[in-house]
Amino acid sequence: MKKIFVALMAVGALLTACDKNQKEPRWESNEGVQLSEAERRTVLIEEYTGQDCVNCPTAAGVLHKLEEEFPKNVIVVAMHSAHSGMARDLENAEATRLAKHYALPSAVPMMMMSRMPFADNKNFNSDYLQWPNSIRKLINTPKLADIVLGKPEYNEAEDKLSLSIELKPAPTLSDQQVGLVAWLVEDVVAGQKLLNGKTKEDYQHHNVLRKVLSGGEALVVKSESKTTLTATGLKASLKDIKNAKVVVFIHKLKGGDEVLAAGLVALGSGNKPGPNPNPETNPNPQPDGKPELREGLSFYLAETDFNSDYSLKFVRLIKQADSGYEFKFTEKPEKDGSEYQIGMPNVFIHPGKNAPAGQYQIKVEKVSHKGDASVGLFSVCVLGQCNSAKNPESYEQEINVQPADKLAAELVQIHYKVPANNPPADGTEYKTKVTISDMSGKEVAHCFVTFVFKKPTE
């Protein structure tokens, strides 16, 4: 039986002295980071992600750069939640519980920043291009407390961990209750789908949530306080104990769940930190041709390359087509349990003279095999996010078509599922329709995407 024990050696209080009459979150007025490292707040980033999310490596790269820039002020934890439909073997029950608790949308990538509200008053955000600005602003607020973690003592024979935790509150804090949480996280090498639709089997996942060591025990802290965390049963949740770390944070118990302070300590040597090296790239990309600005909205295929953060870089135009065109692909599927998943190459959307950049609606729907629940949409990646298709027949969302000079920015990628236990014959075609409409619902353009099934060699 697994045991978790938190021994309180001294008690005190920690809670933010936040003026409830403030009209803006307290980091909104700051530009850049001016405080010294010792003065800054440490921000906990809960990064909701998934192994089947092709855009998630790009978002992870954004966060990794911030960790490099602020190594003592940014802690990222990868949350693989079942609610997204994108998790595989890294799925974690606590990540799923928290996603449900905070009513997070199923789309990933998504992040929470010390569980603080953003400008829209939501405590989650999906626009990873804006994450650095928001995180830098929150870092540039005076820290509310220090969490000093001792050297972990791990008894391998007993699979038992002991860790001293010292809390040092800011002078402005007074007698209030806080919750103390400790998580076991791990750097894990496992499969990850990339923007080219292929799975990189040796992808390094960073700080993946594996186990709850302490689940929010209430503490009242005065002045400096010390706690000892004792936990057993770690190995069952890990691939390798040497790649494990402990993340400790304190949060409000009243007036929201704001994370007030956080700390991290490694249990072993760990994997080499940093982004995944050498994504599949064209070693000598030669730009050759760009899509035209036509009368109406159009679609195009392009050869692309990977930037170091896994974002796409336009290389050359392969095919541009007007409304009504059918793209047909023969793709070898990937087996995922009882299903095959077929991921189409990226189709990009290009504005036109009569269809300028801006907000539109996109609908992806089955044209063939309607009503057959064994085949259909698995997920749709649009606008930098991958969304699980709750309905295999159709999927809809808003889309922000980018200006003509931002190439390879607005992609649509469909992942289609077919049964693996009773697979279709080679050459079976699965036709889908992609429709772009204006915000009033009037169609602007459409194209067809047809998958030609080819069973992989076992």
Buried (B, 14 or more C-beta within 10 A) or exposed (E): EEEBEBEBEBBBBBBBEBEEEEEEBBBBEBEEBEBEEEEBBBBBBBBBBBBBBBBBBBBBBBBBBBBEBBEEBBBBBBBBBBBBBBBBEBBBEBBBBBBEEBEBBBBBBBBBBBBBBBEEEBBBBBBBEEBBEBBBBBBBBEBBBBBBBBEBEBEEEEBBBBBBBBBBBBEEBEEBBBBBBBBBBBBBBBBBBBBBBEBBEEBBBBBBBBBBBBEBBEBBBBEEBBBBBBBBBBEEBBBBBBBBBBBBBBBBBEEEBBBBBBBBBBBEEBBEBEBBEEBEBEEEBEEEEBBEEBEBBBBBBBBBBBEEBBBBBBBBBEEBBBBEBEBEBEBEBBEBEEBBBBBBBBBBBBBBEEBEBEEBBBBBBBBBBEEBEBBBBBBBBBBBBBBBBEEBBBBBBEBEBBEBEEBBBBBBBBBBBBEBEEBBEEEBBBBBBBBBBBEEEEEBBBBBBBBBBBBEEE
